Amino acid sequence: MKFTEFTVSTTSEAQEIISDVMWSFTNYGVAICDVNDIIELIEKRRSTWDYIDEKLSGAASEKSTEVLVKAYVPTEKTEEVSVLLRKRLDEIAENSKGYIPVGSLETVKRTVDGDDWIEIWRKHYRPMLFGKVWVCPEWLEKEVPDDKIKVRIDSNMAFGTGEHETTSMVIEMMQEYIKPSDTVIDVGCGSGILGIAAVKLGAAHAILTDIDFVAVKSAEHNCMLNGVSDKTTVALANLLDDTSVKGELIVANITAEVLGVLARGILKNIKEKGILIMSGIIRSRYDFVLKTYSDLGFNLIEKRQKGEWIAMAMRKE
């Protein structure tokens, strides 16, 4: 089987946004090539590695602003995806002006042999530990003992396996605030990692919402894979139309601009003294998100940062 490889040139700040868009067009994998990740790894390991190739070491002297995001699509869908992807990228470029640098968004296509692609792509992933929660691709679940808190993700469905800093920070922060009686609302659930993790951490129920049909199907599939379908509700929606349904904890791993748009909706679905954990916030937009929610009566109780990304926990007073 042959695939069309779509490669979009973007920035470190926008890589998560672009990868989410590209996941909506494929079930066969998205890869991010960021030289800054290599540089960071080299710097962290200088004292422990016996040898570092000088070609890689030299790259650490100057960081790159370019990131390549690649997606793989069956060749018969190339023309359709080309048109839709270009439309989505143009929308991102327009909506991001003055907020997030997105780079050129230049797109390159080439045909590749795909017989071994999925297996090669899968070798990139390993189970990841966030606090006491293991997130593991479904095909690697046996590498994590059954007595551990384990979230299984079928990455062929949509939206990756949770390795990005924004996801890991939310999973780590949730562990400090979840109580057994809590209803948790996951806004923009993607593959469902956060909602599933909430139930595995002891929440009574999790409500997962997303406006992307592929994401909703992926979340439903992963809830079933993890055996938590009876404690989760997945809805195709921005938020909940039923404002009588309120959560003690709301999590949202989406961009700062979307967090701004959804602020008043989130306000309607959170209980008094409830906790809101937000991530996906690029450092330059932190003040905007903080002010938006502070003006609505939320108080900051915790802030974390990994790389250029910030996560924050706020309490509704």
Order of alpha helices (4+ residues) and beta strands (2+ residues): beta-alpha-beta-alpha-alpha-beta-alpha-beta-alpha-beta-beta-beta-alpha-beta-alpha-beta-alpha-beta-beta-alpha-beta-alpha-beta-beta
